[in-house]
């Protein structure tokens, strides 16, 4: 869920290729931004495999936990 000052704009039909933009961007300014993104969409990595020459292992990380570790949310704990 996005903060209230942001929104999704989709560059392809069917809700594909989402871009996060400001709610304050309206009318022709938003249209110009979408046009620039569509013209240059090859420069945007939509999946981890899109950026050529960059291993997905550089984009991912793992958090190793002890076996008996109890996951706690920030405010509510059920441990």
N, C-alpha and C positions, 0 to 999 in steps of 0.2 A: 504494500500500500504506500502510495506516495504522500508526502506532505501536501497540505491544501494549496500551496502556492505553485505546485508543479502539476503537469499533466502529460499523458502519453499522446504522441502523434505517430501514426503508422504510415510508413512510406510505401507499403504494398497493400494490395487488397486482402481482405480476410484477416486483418489484424496482424499482418506479418511485418517484420522489420520495425520494431518499436523504437522511438526516440523520445527521451524525456526532455520537456521544454517548460518554460515558464508560462503560467496562466496570464501574465501581463502582456505576453506577445500576442497581438491580435492583427487581424486583417491582412493587409499587403505585406507587413513585416514577417508574419508567420508564413505566408505563401512564398516569399523570397527565400526564407530559411529552408523550407521544405524543398524548393527547387534546387538550391545549392547542394543539399544533402543527396537528393536523387541523382544529380549529375555526377556527384563524387562518391556514390555509394560503394564503389570498389575499394575505397580507402577506409571504410568502416568494417570492423570485424564483428560479424553477427553471431558467430560461434567461435569456440576456442580453436577450431581447426582453420579458420579463415586467414589469420595473419600468417603469411607465407614466411618460412624460415625461422619461426619462433616456436619452440617446443611448448605444448600445453603444460608441461611440468613446471614451467616458469610462471604460469598463471594460476596454478592450484597449490593448495597446501593442505596438510593434515594436522589435526590436533590429537596427539597421543595422550590418552588418559589411562590412569591406573585401572586395573580390573574392577576394583570395588568402589570406584569413584561414583558419587551421586551427583547427577546434573541438577543444578538449581537455577531457577529463573531469577531475575534481578530482584523482584519484590516478594515473590511467593515461593516458599520452599516446602516441599513435601517429603523431605528426607527424614 
